[in-house]
Amino acid sequence: MAAEVDKKEEAAPKKKGKGLLIGIVAVVLLAAAAGAYLVLSGSKGGGDGAKQVAESQAAEQAKGTIFVLEPFIVNLQDNSGTRYLKLTVNLELPPGSMLTELNNQSTQIRDSLIILLSSKSYSDIGTVEGKYKMRDEIVARVNQYLTKSKVNTAYFTEFVIQ
């Protein structure tokens, strides 16, 4: 009888192990089937995937044209020592605007912006409000040089004060 009890105890762990293995395999198969369904249903022509791409492209066109200026590195006006500003600015023009005018005026625009930026102190641009004000000043300065279209806004893509 003792031999029978030992056999039952040995058989029980094997059943639990097999059940766990079967459960894991079942979960993996279900996950694979669900993934395959999602991939295949999203790739049908004219389905929701195509609609999302079309909506994304329409949103991109509504944003306008982006003109990327080379980074600016200027000294700030500070009495406490030498501080530097490194700033990269992207300009947004209305949709369909041509970048030719900005390209033709880029030297004058950069010169004007360097003068503007180097006239600032840390206290002028160290706050969020100061950054918004400087962004508005940049847009106004750039628009002075444009006749065919105007810049909507400026985006700071890099802003480092040291």
N, C-alpha and C positions, 0 to 999 in steps of 0.2 A: 504494500500500500504506500509505503514511503517512496518507492520508486515512481509510482503514479503521480504523486503530489509534485515531485521534482520535475517530471515531464510537463505537467500543467503549468508550473511556474516558468519553465523555459519557453514554452509555447506562447505564453501571454505577451512577453516583450516583443516577440517577432510579429505578432498580429498588430500591435500598436505601431511598430516601425513601418510595416507595410501600409497601414491605414494612413499614416502621416505622409508617406511617400506618394500614395495615390492622391491624397488631398492636394499636395504641392503641385503635382502634375496637372490636376484638374484646374487649379487656379491659373497656372501658367498658360494652359490651352485656352481658357476663357479670356484671359488678358490678350493673348495673341489674336484670337478671333475678334474681340472688340476693337483692337487696334487696326486690324485689316479692314473691318467694316468702316471705321472712321476715315481711313486713308482712301478707300475706294469710293465712298459716298461723297467725299469732298472733291474728288478729281473729275467728276462728271462735267462735261461741257455745258455751259450755260447754267450751272447750278449755283449754290450759294457762294462757292469759292470764286467764280467768275464775277459775281455781283460785288463781293468784297474788294476784288482787285479794281474794278471799275470805280467804286466809291473812293478807294484810296487814291487813284489817279486824279479824280475830280477834286479831291481835297488838296492834292499837291498843286494843281493848277490854280486853285483859288487862293493859295498862299502867296503866289507871286514868284518873281525871279530873285534869286539870291546872288549878290556880288560879294566875293570874299576879298577883303583887303589884306595886304601883307601885315604881319604883326608890327606894332609900334613899341619902341623902347625909348622912354624919355625920363629925364630927371624931373622930379617934382619940386615945387617951390616950398621948401621947409627950412625953418630956422634951426630945427633940432638936429640937423645933420643931413647927409645925402640919402635921399630916398629915390627909388626908381619905380616906374610903372611899366609893366609889359602888358599890352592890350592887343587882342585880336578882335576885329569888328567885322561882322557880316551885315551887308545892307540889303534890305528887302524892297524891291520895286513892285509896282502893280503887275498883275498877270499880263503877259504878252509884251512887256517892256523890252526894249533892245538895250544891250549892255554897251553898245558902241560909244555912246556919249560919256558914260562913266570911264571907259577905257581911255578915251581921248583926253579927259580932264583929270586922270588919276594923279599926275604930278602935282597939279594945283591943289587937288583935294587932300593929298597926303601932307603937303606943306601946311595947309590951313589947319589940319587936324593935329599936326605936331605942335604947332604954336598954341592951339587950344589946350592940348593935354599937358604941355610943359608949363602952362600958366596955373595949373591946379596944385593945391597942396593936399596933404593927406587928410586934413580935416574937411576939405571940400568933397572928397570922393570916398572917404572911409566908411560912410553910412549908406544904407540902401537908398535913402532919399537922394543923396549926393550922386549915386550912380544913375538913378533915373533922370536927374537933372542934366548930367553930363551926356546921357544918351540923347536927350532932346536937343541939346546944343550941337551934338555931332550931326544929327539929322538936318538941323537948320543950316549948319555950315555947308554940308554937302549939297543941299538943295539950292544954295546960292549959285552953284556952278552948273546946274542942270536947267535946260530950257524945254526939252521935249517931254520929260516925265519927271516925277518927283519921288524921292525915297519915302516909303511908308514908315519904316522903323529901322533901328539898328539893333543888332544882337551882339552881346559880348560873349564870345566863345572862349576867351582866355582873359583873365584879369588877375594880375599878380602885382602886389606892392611889396617892395623889399626895402 
